[in-house]
């Protein structure tokens, strides 16, 4: 198999498609907003006019959307779901282990095979040796598409047949990541209150560290739109972690707290800004606002 279809062309989806192109594969792309495919088309991708055309073009369909609900919304419609039979669907959207189990069952009932995955890096790293992806699925299915997966990074971790494993490990790691920004922001508030330079604070973190980037963004007072580390993305991730906690009956105070913070940023009109913009609603305020 040398053809692959990629559905979803946000920043991450475009990076995934570009990596497959650079590996020499024939890539068909589809997105609701067709203009997002322009750069990929110039680099050799084929644009599908319809979702039906996109799925029909390849035996392997890679999906990178905001969540599993979005996947159901596009696949569970007449003329589309019938095409799943005989195809391998690789899901790299954000969700819970329960989402992965339900999706595998649904794809299987349609006659398809399913692989669930989680991307552990930001879009610029996709395709590099440092790019890490977590993959879960039946070994014989994964083997069929291993060459496509290898094109996406140098650290592809196969977690075995338990289809929810990738989502579970992703949540465990991301729990730390979504906590970093609020913690670093509180550190910035401490420095501001005590007259310590934010540049000095930033220098405490190594180059490339997310904490350093957050502090420098605050110091420059620049909170540009950032689709890979936006407030909206943080809320989506925290919401998934909360749903997993509720499903499995474990404590949910941590995702509740993080969601509360970022929802205040949304109320302030910062939904699409970098998560470092959270400081704008926390300066000189208590948690209750």
C-alpha positions in Angstrom: 0.0 0.0 0.0 1.5 3.3 -1.1 -1.7 5.5 -1.0 -3.0 7.1 2.1 -5.9 9.5 2.7 -5.7 12.1 5.4 -8.8 13.8 6.8 -8.4 16.9 8.9 -6.0 19.7 8.0 -5.4 21.7 11.1 -1.8 22.5 12.0 -1.2 18.9 13.0 -3.0 17.3 10.1 -1.1 19.4 7.6 2.2 18.3 9.3 1.2 14.6 9.1 0.3 14.9 5.4 3.5 16.7 4.6 5.5 14.0 6.4 3.8 11.3 4.2 4.5 13.3 1.1 8.2 13.7 2.0 8.4 9.9 2.6 7.3 9.4 -1.1 3.7 8.3 -0.6 0.7 9.3 -2.6 -1.4 11.4 -0.3 -5.1 12.4 -0.8 -6.4 15.1 1.6 -9.8 16.3 2.5 -10.9 19.1 4.9 -14.1 21.0 5.3 -12.2 24.2 4.6 -10.5 23.3 1.3 -8.1 26.2 1.3 -6.1 24.6 4.1 -4.9 22.1 1.6 -3.3 24.7 -0.7 0.3 24.3 0.5 0.0 20.5 0.4 -1.3 20.5 -3.1 1.7 22.5 -4.2 3.9 19.8 -2.7 2.2 17.0 -4.6 -0.9 16.0 -2.5 -4.2 15.3 -4.3 -7.3 17.2 -3.1 -10.5 15.2 -2.9 -13.6 17.2 -3.9 -15.8 15.2 -1.6 -15.3 13.0 1.5 -16.5 10.1 -0.5 -13.8 10.6 -3.1 -11.2 11.0 -0.2 -12.0 7.7 1.4 -12.4 5.8 -1.9 -8.9 6.9 -2.9 -7.0 4.8 -0.4 -7.1 1.6 1.6 -5.7 3.5 4.6 -7.5 6.5 6.1 -5.7 8.6 8.7 -8.0 11.0 10.7 -6.7 13.9 12.7 -9.6 16.0 14.0 -10.3 17.7 17.3 -12.2 14.8 18.9 -14.0 11.5 18.2 -17.3 13.2 17.9 -16.0 15.1 14.9 -14.9 11.7 13.4 -18.4 10.3 13.8 -19.9 13.4 12.4 -18.1 13.0 9.1 -18.0 9.2 8.8 -21.5 8.3 10.1 -23.5 9.5 7.1 -25.0 7.8 4.0 -22.6 7.1 1.2 -19.6 7.5 3.6 -19.9 4.8 6.2 -20.4 2.1 3.6 -16.9 2.8 2.3 -15.2 1.8 5.6 -15.5 -1.9 4.7 -12.1 -3.3 3.9 -10.2 -0.2 4.9 -7.8 0.6 7.8 -8.8 3.6 9.8 -6.0 5.3 11.9 -7.4 7.7 14.4 -5.1 10.4 15.8 -7.7 12.6 17.3 -8.0 13.5 21.0 -10.2 11.2 23.1 -10.5 8.8 26.0 -9.7 5.1 26.2 -13.5 4.5 26.2 -13.7 6.6 23.0 -11.1 4.3 21.4 -12.9 1.1 22.4 -16.2 2.4 21.0 -14.6 3.6 17.8 -13.0 0.2 17.2 -16.3 -1.6 17.7 -18.1 0.8 15.3 -15.4 0.6 12.6 -15.4 -3.2 13.0 -19.1 -3.4 12.6 -18.7 -1.5 9.3 -16.2 -4.1 8.1 -13.1 -2.0 8.7 -10.0 -2.4 10.8 -9.0 0.2 13.4 -5.8 1.6 14.9 -5.9 4.2 17.7 -3.1 6.6 18.3 -1.9 9.7 20.1 0.6 12.3 19.0 3.0 13.4 21.7 4.7 16.4 20.0 3.8 19.7 18.4 3.4 19.9 14.6 6.9 21.2 13.8 8.4 17.9 15.1 6.3 15.6 13.0 8.5 13.5 10.7 11.7 14.1 12.7 13.6 11.6 14.8 12.2 13.4 17.9 8.6 12.8 16.9 6.8 10.5 19.2 3.5 8.7 18.5 1.7 6.1 20.7 -0.1 3.4 18.7 -2.5 0.7 19.8 -4.1 -2.0 17.7 -4.0 -5.6 16.6 -0.4 -6.4 15.6 -1.3 -7.7 12.1 -3.2 -4.5 11.3 -0.4 -2.3 12.6 2.1 -4.2 10.5 0.2 -3.4 7.4 0.6 0.3 7.9 3.9 0.4 9.8 5.6 2.2 6.8 3.1 5.0 7.0 3.6 5.3 10.7 7.4 5.3 10.4 7.1 8.3 8.1 5.6 10.3 11.0 8.5 10.1 13.4 11.5 8.3 14.8 9.8 7.2 18.1 6.7 5.2 17.2 5.6 3.3 20.3 3.4 0.3 19.7 1.5 -0.4 23.0 -0.1 -3.6 21.8 -3.6 -4.9 21.2 -5.4 -3.0 24.0 -7.0 -0.3 21.9 -7.4 2.2 24.7 -3.7 2.1 25.8 -2.5 4.9 23.6 -5.3 7.3 24.8 -4.6 6.3 28.4 -0.9 6.9 28.3 -1.4 10.1 26.3 -3.7 11.4 29.1 -1.3 10.4 31.8 1.5 12.4 30.1 -0.7 15.3 29.0 -2.0 15.7 32.6 1.5 17.0 33.4 1.7 19.1 30.3 -1.6 21.0 30.8 -0.5 21.7 34.4 2.8 23.3 33.3 1.3 26.5 31.9 -0.8 27.5 35.0 2.1 26.6 37.3 4.6 28.7 35.2 2.1 31.5 35.0 1.8 31.5 38.8 5.6 31.7 38.9 5.4 34.7 36.6 2.9 36.3 39.0 5.3 35.7 41.9 8.2 37.3 40.0 6.1 40.3 39.0 4.9 40.8 42.5 8.4 40.7 43.9 10.1 42.7 41.1 12.1 39.8 39.7 12.8 40.0 35.9 10.8 37.7 33.8 13.8 37.3 31.6 15.7 36.0 34.6 12.8 33.6 35.3 12.8 32.4 31.7 16.6 31.7 31.9 15.9 29.1 34.6 14.5 26.8 31.9 16.4 25.2 29.1 16.1 26.2 25.4 13.1 24.5 23.9 11.3 24.0 27.2 7.6 24.9 27.1 7.9 26.7 30.4 10.6 29.0 28.9 8.3 29.8 25.9 5.4 30.7 28.2 7.5 33.1 30.2 9.0 34.8 27.2 5.5 35.2 25.7 4.4 36.9 28.9 7.5 39.1 29.0 6.9 40.2 25.4 3.2 40.6 26.1 2.5 38.7 22.9 -0.2 36.1 22.9 -0.6 35.3 19.3 -3.1 32.7 18.0 -1.5 29.3 18.5 -3.5 26.3 17.1 -1.1 23.7 18.7 -1.1 25.1 22.2 -4.2 27.3 22.3 -6.7 27.8 25.2 -9.2 25.9 23.1 -6.9 22.9 22.7 -6.2 22.9 26.5 -9.9 22.8 27.3 -10.5 20.0 24.9 -7.7 17.9 26.5 -8.8 18.7 30.0 -12.4 17.8 29.2 -11.2 14.4 27.9 -9.2 13.8 31.1 -12.3 14.7 33.1 -14.5 12.3 31.1 -12.1 9.5 31.7 -12.1 10.2 35.4 -15.8 10.2 35.5 -16.1 7.0 33.4 -13.6 5.1 35.6 -14.7 6.6 38.9 -11.4 8.2 39.8 -10.8 11.7 41.3 -11.5 14.6 38.9 -10.4 17.6 41.0 -7.4 18.2 38.8 -9.1 18.5 35.4 -12.0 20.4 37.1 -9.4 23.0 38.3 -7.6 23.3 35.0 -10.9 23.6 33.1 -12.1 26.3 35.4 -9.0 28.4 34.7 -9.1 28.0 31.0 -12.8 28.6 30.8 -12.2 32.0 32.3 -9.8 32.7 29.4 -12.5 31.7 26.9 -14.9 34.1 28.6 -12.3 36.8 28.2 -12.2 36.2 24.4 -8.9 34.3 24.4 -10.1 31.0 23.1 -7.7 30.8 20.1 -4.7 32.5 21.8 -1.7 30.7 23.2 -2.3 29.2 26.7 0.2 31.7 28.1 -2.5 34.3 27.6 -4.2 32.9 30.7 -2.0 35.3 32.7 -4.2 38.2 31.5 -7.2 36.9 33.5 -5.1 35.8 36.6 -3.1 39.0 37.2 -4.1 40.6 40.4 -7.1 38.2 40.8 -7.9 35.4 43.1 -9.1 32.1 41.7 -12.7 33.2 42.1 -12.0 36.3 39.9 
